Amino acid sequence: MGAEEFGPWEPLTVAVAVELFQSATFRWWLAGGHALEAHFDRSWRSHEDTDIGITRSDAPHLRDVLDGWDIVLAADGALTPWDGRPLDKGYGHVGNLW
């Protein structure tokens, strides 16, 4: 399944992502380009998305924060609907959830 099959999407701003994850009962952090900009207190280019990091063991708790969202596994150039199962055995090739 490709990204185009999910239709158009708009990336969250950092402020909206922070507000969304405030109710999380697990550890999460700003990652990617926005995290680098926050660390260095400067911007050097625009970003197409906002990356949030979590541990694999906390992934099943995403459903509590992102209730009603379509969450997919992004691996090997394909997107696969994720049923919320832990990302341990059998999911070693998965590096991202979208």
N, CA, C and O atoms as a printed pandas DataFrame, in Angstrom:
     atom_number atom_name residue_name chain_id  residue_number  x_coord  y_coord  z_coord
0              1         N          MET        A               1    0.844   -1.165    0.000
1              2        CA          MET        A               1    0.000    0.000    0.000
2              3         C          MET        A               1    0.892    1.231    0.000
3              4         O          MET        A               1    1.849    1.297    0.771
4              5         N          GLY        A               2    0.596    2.205   -0.849
5              6        CA          GLY        A               2    1.382    3.424   -0.917
6              7         C          GLY        A               2    0.699    4.570   -0.195
7              8         O          GLY        A               2   -0.494    4.509    0.101
8              9         N          ALA        A               3    1.466    5.617    0.087
9             10        CA          ALA        A               3    0.952    6.769    0.824
10            11         C          ALA        A               3   -0.231    7.414    0.121
11            12         O          ALA        A               3   -1.145    7.908    0.780
12            13         N          GLU        A               4   -0.228    7.417   -1.205
13            14        CA          GLU        A               4   -1.310    8.053   -1.948
14            15         C          GLU        A               4   -2.666    7.394   -1.697
15            16         O          GLU        A               4   -3.702    8.038   -1.864
16            17         N          GLU        A               5   -2.674    6.134   -1.301
17            18        CA          GLU        A               5   -3.929    5.422   -1.029
18            19         C          GLU        A               5   -4.613    5.917    0.243
19            20         O          GLU        A               5   -5.793    5.640    0.460
20            21         N          PHE        A               6   -3.883    6.645    1.081
21            22        CA          PHE        A               6   -4.465    7.175    2.309
22            23         C          PHE        A               6   -5.044    8.568    2.107
23            24         O          PHE        A               6   -5.666    9.118    3.016
24            25         N          GLY        A               7   -4.846    9.144    0.924
25            26        CA          GLY        A               7   -5.382   10.461    0.634
26            27         C          GLY        A               7   -4.482   11.562    1.147
27            28         O          GLY        A               7   -3.410   11.298    1.692
28            29         N          PRO        A               8   -4.927   12.815    0.971
29            30        CA          PRO        A               8   -4.094   13.948    1.377
30            31         C          PRO        A               8   -3.961   14.029    2.894
31            32         O          PRO        A               8   -4.844   13.595    3.634
32            33         N          TRP        A               9   -2.858   14.582    3.333
33            34        CA          TRP        A               9   -2.636   14.768    4.761
34            35         C          TRP        A               9   -1.891   16.070    4.972
35            36         O          TRP        A               9   -1.207   16.569    4.078
36            37         N          GLU        A              10   -2.033   16.594    6.134
37            38        CA          GLU        A              10   -1.332   17.813    6.529
38            39         C          GLU        A              10   -0.480   17.480    7.747
39            40         O          GLU        A              10   -0.980   16.898    8.710
40            41         N          PRO        A              11    0.788   17.838    7.719
41            42        CA          PRO        A              11    1.629   17.552    8.892
42            43         C          PRO        A              11    1.202   18.415   10.076
43            44         O          PRO        A              11    0.716   19.533    9.906
44            45         N          LEU        A              12    1.390   17.879   11.262
45            46        CA          LEU        A              12    1.122   18.635   12.484
46            47         C          LEU        A              12    2.233   19.640   12.716
47            48         O          LEU        A              12    3.389   19.376   12.387
48            49         N          THR        A              13    1.898   20.774   13.271
49            50        CA          THR        A              13    2.932   21.694   13.718
50            51         C          THR        A              13    3.509   21.132   15.012
51            52         O          THR        A              13    2.905   20.260   15.637
52            53         N          VAL        A              14    4.663   21.625   15.408
53            54        CA          VAL        A              14    5.259   21.179   16.671
54            55         C          VAL        A              14    4.307   21.487   17.821
55            56         O          VAL        A              14    4.123   20.650   18.704
56            57         N          ALA        A              15    3.703   22.664   17.827
57            58        CA          ALA        A              15    2.798   23.047   18.917
58            59         C          ALA        A              15    1.607   22.098   19.021
59            60         O          ALA        A              15    1.217   21.716   20.125
60            61         N          VAL        A              16    1.029   21.717   17.892
61            62        CA          VAL        A              16   -0.111   20.797   17.908
62            63         C          VAL        A              16    0.329   19.410   18.359
63            64         O          VAL        A              16   -0.388   18.757   19.117
64            65         N          ALA        A              17    1.491   18.948   17.910
65            66        CA          ALA        A              17    1.997   17.642   18.329
66            67         C          ALA        A              17    2.237   17.609   19.835
67            68         O          ALA        A              17    1.892   16.632   20.499
68            69         N          VAL        A              18    2.822   18.662   20.368
69            70        CA          VAL        A              18    3.072   18.728   21.812
70            71         C          VAL        A              18    1.751   18.693   22.566
71            72         O          VAL        A              18    1.625   17.980   23.561
72            73         N          GLU        A              19    0.770   19.451   22.107
73            74        CA          GLU        A              19   -0.541   19.446   22.765
74            75         C          GLU        A              19   -1.183   18.064   22.702
75            76         O          GLU        A              19   -1.752   17.593   23.687
76            77         N          LEU        A              20   -1.091   17.421   21.550
77            78        CA          LEU        A              20   -1.671   16.102   21.357
78            79         C          LEU        A              20   -1.046   15.073   22.295
79            80         O          LEU        A              20   -1.754   14.234   22.852
80            81         N          PHE        A              21    0.268   15.129   22.475
81            82        CA          PHE        A              21    0.969   14.135   23.276
82            83         C          PHE        A              21    1.026   14.483   24.771
83            84         O          PHE        A              21    1.580   13.709   25.551
84            85         N          GLN        A              22    0.475   15.612   25.182
85            86        CA          GLN        A              22    0.500   15.967   26.607
86            87         C          GLN        A              22   -0.203   14.942   27.480
87            88         O          GLN        A              22    0.152   14.778   28.647
88            89         N          SER        A              23   -1.187   14.255   26.937
89            90        CA          SER        A              23   -1.914   13.259   27.731
90            91         C          SER        A              23   -1.207   11.908   27.769
91            92         O          SER        A              23   -1.661   11.000   28.465
92            93         N          ALA        A              24   -0.109   11.757   27.038
93            94        CA          ALA        A              24    0.591   10.472   26.975
94            95         C          ALA        A              24    1.119   10.073   28.350
95            96         O          ALA        A              24    1.665   10.896   29.085
96            97         N          THR        A              25    0.948    8.814   28.679
97            98        CA          THR        A              25    1.462    8.278   29.942
98            99         C          THR        A              25    2.799    7.580   29.738
99           100         O          THR        A              25    3.304    6.918   30.646
100          101         N          PHE        A              26    3.370    7.727   28.552
101          102        CA          PHE        A              26    4.654    7.117   28.225
102          103         C          PHE        A              26    5.619    8.212   27.781
103          104         O          PHE        A              26    5.210    9.336   27.489
104          105         N          ARG        A              27    6.893    7.871   27.734
105          106        CA          ARG        A              27    7.933    8.811   27.326
106          107         C          ARG        A              27    7.875    9.032   25.820
107          108         O          ARG        A              27    7.761    8.079   25.049
108          109         N          TRP        A              28    7.953   10.286   25.406
109          110        CA          TRP        A              28    7.994   10.639   23.992
110          111         C          TRP        A              28    8.884   11.873   23.849
111          112         O          TRP        A              28    9.152   12.569   24.828
112          113         N          TRP        A              29    9.339   12.138   22.624
113          114        CA          TRP        A              29   10.223   13.279   22.418
114          115         C          TRP        A              29   10.093   13.771   20.987
115          116         O          TRP        A              29    9.712   13.033   20.078
116          117         N          LEU        A              30   10.419   15.029   20.825
117          118        CA          LEU        A              30   10.493   15.628   19.507
118          119         C          LEU        A              30   11.753   15.099   18.837
119          120         O          LEU        A              30   12.818   15.079   19.454
120          121         N          ALA        A              31   11.648   14.675   17.595
121          122        CA          ALA        A              31   12.776   14.082   16.879
122          123         C          ALA        A              31   12.945   14.776   15.528
123          124         O          ALA        A              31   12.172   15.667   15.179
124          125         N          GLY        A              32   13.940   14.369   14.789
125          126        CA          GLY        A              32   14.137   14.865   13.437
126          127         C          GLY        A              32   14.594   16.311   13.374
127          128         O          GLY        A              32   15.227   16.826   14.296
128          129         N          GLY        A              33   14.257   16.952   12.264
129          130        CA          GLY        A              33   14.709   18.315   12.005
130          131         C          GLY        A              33   14.253   19.327   13.034
131          132         O          GLY        A              33   15.020   20.212   13.413
132          133         N          HIS        A              34   13.013   19.212   13.493
133          134        CA          HIS        A              34   12.523   20.160   14.499
134          135         C          HIS        A              34   13.291   20.021   15.812
135          136         O          HIS        A              34   13.524   21.015   16.499
136          137         N          ALA        A              35   13.679   18.814   16.159
137          138        CA          ALA        A              35   14.466   18.614   17.388
138          139         C          ALA        A              35   15.840   19.266   17.246
139          140         O          ALA        A              35   16.332   19.896   18.182
140          141         N          LEU        A              36   16.450   19.114   16.086
141          142        CA          LEU        A              36   17.750   19.752   15.863
142          143         C          LEU        A              36   17.636   21.273   15.947
143          144         O          LEU        A              36   18.491   21.937   16.532
144          145         N          GLU        A              37   16.576   21.814   15.360
145          146        CA          GLU        A              37   16.386   23.263   15.423
146          147         C          GLU        A              37   16.170   23.740   16.859
147          148         O          GLU        A              37   16.681   24.789   17.251
148          149         N          ALA        A              38   15.422   22.978   17.634
149          150        CA          ALA        A              38   15.196   23.353   19.041
150          151         C          ALA        A              38   16.510   23.304   19.810
151          152         O          ALA        A              38   16.778   24.171   20.642
152          153         N          HIS        A              39   17.322   22.301   19.535
153          154        CA          HIS        A              39   18.599   22.155   20.233
154          155         C          HIS        A              39   19.568   23.294   19.891
155          156         O          HIS        A              39   20.206   23.868   20.774
156          157         N          PHE        A              40   19.664   23.606   18.603
157          158        CA          PHE        A              40   20.612   24.630   18.168
158          159         C          PHE        A              40   20.019   26.038   18.160
159          160         O          PHE        A              40   20.712   27.012   17.868
160          161         N          ASP        A              41   18.736   26.133   18.483
161          162        CA          ASP        A              41   18.033   27.410   18.561
162          163         C          ASP        A              41   18.152   28.218   17.265
163          164         O          ASP        A              41   18.345   29.434   17.282
164          165         N          ARG        A              42   18.029   27.500   16.141
165          166        CA          ARG        A              42   18.020   28.180   14.848
166          167         C          ARG        A              42   17.406   27.252   13.807
167          168         O          ARG        A              42   17.334   26.039   14.002
168          169         N          SER        A              43   16.972   27.831   12.717
169          170        CA          SER        A              43   16.380   27.069   11.620
170          171         C          SER        A              43   17.223   27.275   10.375
171          172         O          SER        A              43   17.699   28.383   10.127
172          173         N          TRP        A              44   17.414   26.222    9.586
173          174        CA          TRP        A              44   18.184   26.369    8.355
174          175         C          TRP        A              44   17.418   25.872    7.135
175          176         O          TRP        A              44   17.897   26.008    6.009
176          177         N          ARG        A              45   16.233   25.298    7.345
177          178        CA          ARG        A              45   15.375   24.926    6.215
178          179         C          ARG        A              45   13.981   24.595    6.745
179          180         O          ARG        A              45   13.801   24.392    7.946
180          181         N          SER        A              46   13.003   24.541    5.854
181          182        CA          SER        A              46   11.652   24.165    6.268
182          183         C          SER        A              46   11.565   22.639    6.365
183          184         O          SER        A              46   12.388   21.917    5.802
184          185         N          HIS        A              47   10.563   22.174    7.082
185          186        CA          HIS        A              47   10.377   20.729    7.271
186          187         C          HIS        A              47    8.987   20.326    6.802
187          188         O          HIS        A              47    8.017   21.059    6.992
188          189         N          GLU        A              48    8.904   19.168    6.196
189          190        CA          GLU        A              48    7.632   18.692    5.664
190          191         C          GLU        A              48    6.790   17.958    6.695
191          192         O          GLU        A              48    5.609   17.703    6.458
192          193         N          ASP        A              49    7.380   17.613    7.837
193          194        CA          ASP        A              49    6.625   16.872    8.842
194          195         C          ASP        A              49    7.188   17.135   10.228
195          196         O          ASP        A              49    8.209   17.805   10.386
196          197         N          THR        A              50    6.514   16.603   11.213
197          198        CA          THR        A              50    6.965   16.688   12.603
198          199         C          THR        A              50    7.158   15.266   13.099
199          200         O          THR        A              50    6.218   14.471   13.088
200          201         N          ASP        A              51    8.358   14.940   13.532
201          202        CA          ASP        A              51    8.680   13.589   13.988
202          203         C          ASP        A              51    8.605   13.511   15.505
203          204         O          ASP        A              51    9.158   14.353   16.212
204          205         N          ILE        A              52    7.915   12.493   15.993
205          206        CA          ILE        A              52    7.829   12.210   17.418
206          207         C          ILE        A              52    8.478   10.849   17.644
207          208         O          ILE        A              52    8.189    9.897   16.919
208          209         N          GLY        A              53    9.343   10.750   18.631
209          210        CA          GLY        A              53    9.992    9.487   18.955
210          211         C          GLY        A              53    9.355    8.855   20.181
211          212         O          GLY        A              53    8.955    9.547   21.118
212          213         N          ILE        A              54    9.267    7.531   20.162
213          214        CA          ILE        A              54    8.808    6.746   21.308
214          215         C          ILE        A              54    9.607    5.447   21.320
215          216         O          ILE        A              54   10.272    5.120   20.337
216          217         N          THR        A              55    9.548    4.717   22.407
217          218        CA          THR        A              55   10.197    3.407   22.437
218          219         C          THR        A              55    9.265    2.372   21.822
219          220         O          THR        A              55    8.045    2.537   21.831
220          221         N          ARG        A              56    9.843    1.315   21.294
221          222        CA          ARG        A              56    9.030    0.228   20.731
222          223         C          ARG        A              56    8.080   -0.353   21.771
223          224         O          ARG        A              56    6.939   -0.694   21.456
224          225         N          SER        A              57    8.549   -0.465   23.001
225          226        CA          SER        A              57    7.698   -1.061   24.029
226          227         C          SER        A              57    6.485   -0.198   24.357
227          228         O          SER        A              57    5.486   -0.707   24.865
228          229         N          ASP        A              58    6.557    1.095   24.075
229          230        CA          ASP        A              58    5.422    1.987   24.332
230          231         C          ASP        A              58    4.486    2.130   23.140
231          232         O          ASP        A              58    3.418    2.730   23.270
232          233         N          ALA        A              59    4.857    1.599   21.993
233          234        CA          ALA        A              59    4.053    1.769   20.785
234          235         C          ALA        A              59    2.580    1.385   20.961
235          236         O          ALA        A              59    1.718    2.118   20.475
236          237         N          PRO        A              60    2.249    0.281   21.627
237          238        CA          PRO        A              60    0.825   -0.049   21.771
238          239         C          PRO        A              60    0.009    1.036   22.482
239          240         O          PRO        A              60   -1.209    1.098   22.314
240          241         N          HIS        A              61    0.657    1.879   23.264
241          242        CA          HIS        A              61   -0.048    2.947   23.977
242          243         C          HIS        A              61   -0.389    4.136   23.075
243          244         O          HIS        A              61   -1.098    5.051   23.495
244          245         N          LEU        A              62    0.113    4.124   21.840
245          246        CA          LEU        A              62   -0.222    5.202   20.910
246          247         C          LEU        A              62   -1.723    5.296   20.675
247          248         O          LEU        A              62   -2.252    6.383   20.446
248          249         N          ARG        A              63   -2.401    4.173   20.731
249          250        CA          ARG        A              63   -3.852    4.170   20.522
250          251         C          ARG        A              63   -4.559    5.037   21.568
251          252         O          ARG        A              63   -5.617    5.601   21.288
252          253         N          ASP        A              64   -3.987    5.147   22.763
253          254        CA          ASP        A              64   -4.583    5.984   23.801
254          255         C          ASP        A              64   -4.483    7.463   23.443
255          256         O          ASP        A              64   -5.389    8.242   23.739
256          257         N          VAL        A              65   -3.393    7.842   22.814
257          258        CA          VAL        A              65   -3.148    9.237   22.454
258          259         C          VAL        A              65   -3.755    9.583   21.099
259          260         O          VAL        A              65   -4.303   10.670   20.914
260          261         N          LEU        A              66   -3.654    8.659   20.162
261          262        CA          LEU        A              66   -4.104    8.904   18.790
262          263         C          LEU        A              66   -5.385    8.121   18.490
263          264         O          LEU        A              66   -5.494    7.462   17.455
264          265         N          ASP        A              67   -6.324    8.201   19.385
265          266        CA          ASP        A              67   -7.600    7.493   19.243
266          267         C          ASP        A              67   -8.296    7.931   17.952
267          268         O          ASP        A              67   -8.493    9.123   17.713
268          269         N          GLY        A              68   -8.660    6.963   17.140
269          270        CA          GLY        A              68   -9.349    7.258   15.885
270          271         C          GLY        A              68   -8.435    7.541   14.707
271          272         O          GLY        A              68   -8.918    7.739   13.592
272          273         N          TRP        A              69   -7.142    7.564   14.924
273          274        CA          TRP        A              69   -6.194    7.815   13.839
274          275         C          TRP        A              69   -5.878    6.514   13.105
275          276         O          TRP        A              69   -5.903    5.438   13.702
276          277         N          ASP        A              70   -5.583    6.616   11.818
277          278        CA          ASP        A              70   -5.055    5.483   11.064
278          279         C          ASP        A              70   -3.549    5.478   11.309
279          280         O          ASP        A              70   -2.863    6.441   10.967
280          281         N          ILE        A              71   -3.039    4.416   11.893
281          282        CA          ILE        A              71   -1.596    4.280   12.131
282          283         C          ILE        A              71   -1.115    3.110   11.282
283          284         O          ILE        A              71   -1.694    2.024   11.314
284          285         N          VAL        A              72   -0.049    3.348   10.525
285          286        CA          VAL        A              72    0.465    2.306    9.637
286          287         C          VAL        A              72    1.942    2.067    9.903
287          288         O          VAL        A              72    2.665    2.955   10.355
288          289         N          LEU        A              73    2.372    0.838    9.610
289          290        CA          LEU        A              73    3.779    0.472    9.673
290          291         C          LEU        A              73    4.430    0.921    8.369
291          292         O          LEU        A              73    3.911    0.641    7.288
292          293         N          ALA        A              74    5.553    1.611    8.463
293          294        CA          ALA        A              74    6.288    2.037    7.273
294          295         C          ALA        A              74    7.589    1.253    7.234
295          296         O          ALA        A              74    8.490    1.476    8.042
296          297         N          ALA        A              75    7.673    0.329    6.280
297          298        CA          ALA        A              75    8.873   -0.508    6.173
298          299         C          ALA        A              75    9.007   -1.041    4.758
299          300         O          ALA        A              75    8.017   -1.351    4.095
300          301         N          ASP        A              76   10.226   -1.139    4.319
301          302        CA          ASP        A              76   10.525   -1.736    3.016
302          303         C          ASP        A              76    9.754   -1.068    1.875
303          304         O          ASP        A              76    9.354   -1.739    0.924
304          305         N          GLY        A              77    9.544    0.237    1.963
305          306        CA          GLY        A              77    8.874    0.977    0.905
306          307         C          GLY        A              77    7.370    0.802    0.847
307          308         O          GLY        A              77    6.738    1.209   -0.128
308          309         N          ALA        A              78    6.788    0.204    1.875
309          310        CA          ALA        A              78    5.344   -0.026    1.872
310          311         C          ALA        A              78    4.727    0.414    3.197
311          312         O          ALA        A              78    5.397    0.450    4.229
312          313         N          LEU        A              79    3.454    0.744    3.149
313          314        CA          LEU        A              79    2.683    1.081    4.346
314          315         C          LEU        A              79    1.673   -0.030    4.589
315          316         O          LEU        A              79    0.948   -0.435    3.679
316          317         N          THR        A              80    1.631   -0.522    5.829
317          318        CA          THR        A              80    0.734   -1.609    6.191
318          319         C          THR        A              80   -0.055   -1.205    7.417
319          320         O          THR        A              80    0.536   -0.778    8.409
320          321         N          PRO        A              81   -1.385   -1.325    7.381
321          322        CA          PRO        A              81   -2.166   -0.983    8.573
322          323         C          PRO        A              81   -1.630   -1.719    9.802
323          324         O          PRO        A              81   -1.291   -2.901    9.742
324          325         N          TRP        A              82   -1.562   -0.989   10.913
325          326        CA          TRP        A              82   -1.039   -1.551   12.161
326          327         C          TRP        A              82   -2.197   -1.799   13.115
327          328         O          TRP        A              82   -3.042   -0.928   13.326
328          329         N          ASP        A              83   -2.226   -2.993   13.685
329          330        CA          ASP        A              83   -3.326   -3.365   14.574
330          331         C          ASP        A              83   -3.040   -3.057   16.044
331          332         O          ASP        A              83   -3.842   -3.397   16.913
332          333         N          GLY        A              84   -1.919   -2.423   16.324
333          334        CA          GLY        A              84   -1.612   -2.048   17.700
334          335         C          GLY        A              84   -0.798   -3.066   18.478
335          336         O          GLY        A              84   -0.472   -2.843   19.644
336          337         N          ARG        A              85   -0.469   -4.180   17.842
337          338        CA          ARG        A              85    0.342   -5.191   18.537
338          339         C          ARG        A              85    1.723   -4.650   18.863
339          340         O          ARG        A              85    2.226   -3.771   18.163
340          341         N          PRO        A              86    2.347   -5.169   19.927
341          342        CA          PRO        A              86    3.707   -4.733   20.282
342          343         C          PRO        A              86    4.669   -4.896   19.104
343          344         O          PRO        A              86    4.549   -5.828   18.309
344          345         N          LEU        A              87    5.612   -3.982   19.012
345          346        CA          LEU        A              87    6.581   -3.998   17.912
346          347         C          LEU        A              87    7.864   -4.696   18.331
347          348         O          LEU        A              87    8.953   -4.134   18.216
348          349         N          ASP        A              88    7.731   -5.904   18.809
349          350        CA          ASP        A              88    8.920   -6.651   19.208
350          351         C          ASP        A              88    9.165   -7.774   18.204
351          352         O          ASP        A              88    9.555   -7.490   17.071
352          353         N          LYS        A              89    8.958   -8.994   18.560
353          354        CA          LYS        A              89    9.253  -10.120   17.672
354          355         C          LYS        A              89    8.455  -10.040   16.377
355          356         O          LYS        A              89    7.242   -9.830   16.389
356          357         N          GLY        A              90    9.151  -10.211   15.271
357          358        CA          GLY        A              90    8.514  -10.197   13.973
358          359         C          GLY        A              90    8.391   -8.825   13.348
359          360         O          GLY        A              90    7.972   -8.710   12.196
360          361         N          TYR        A              91    8.747   -7.781   14.081
361          362        CA          TYR        A              91    8.641   -6.421   13.546
362          363         C          TYR        A              91    9.993   -5.722   13.531
363          364         O          TYR        A              91   10.043   -4.494   13.464
364          365         N          GLY        A              92   11.081   -6.464   13.593
365          366        CA          GLY        A              92   12.406   -5.865   13.625
366          367         C          GLY        A              92   12.724   -4.992   12.428
367          368         O          GLY        A              92   13.546   -4.081   12.525
368          369         N          HIS        A              93   12.079   -5.261   11.293
369          370        CA          HIS        A              93   12.334   -4.495   10.073
370          371         C          HIS        A              93   11.577   -3.165   10.051
371          372         O          HIS        A              93   11.834   -2.330    9.184
372          373         N          VAL        A              94   10.666   -2.960   10.972
373          374        CA          VAL        A              94    9.852   -1.740   10.988
374          375         C          VAL        A              94   10.602   -0.643   11.740
375          376         O          VAL        A              94   10.949   -0.808   12.909
376          377         N          GLY        A              95   10.845    0.463   11.071
377          378        CA          GLY        A              95   11.538    1.573   11.699
378          379         C          GLY        A              95   10.653    2.756   11.996
379          380         O          GLY        A              95   11.033    3.643   12.760
380          381         N          ASN        A              96    9.473    2.783   11.399
381          382        CA          ASN        A              96    8.596    3.954   11.559
382          383         C          ASN        A              96    7.126    3.559   11.608
383          384         O          ASN        A              96    6.687    2.598   10.976
384          385         N          LEU        A              97    6.398    4.332   12.375
385          386        CA          LEU        A              97    4.936    4.302   12.327
386          387         C          LEU        A              97    4.527    5.640   11.745
387          388         O          LEU        A              97    5.067    6.682   12.118
388          389         N          TRP        A              98    3.578    5.609   10.837
389          390        CA          TRP        A              98    3.047    6.846   10.272
390          391         C          TRP        A              98    1.623    6.984   10.760
391          392         O          TRP        A              98    0.946    7.955   10.422
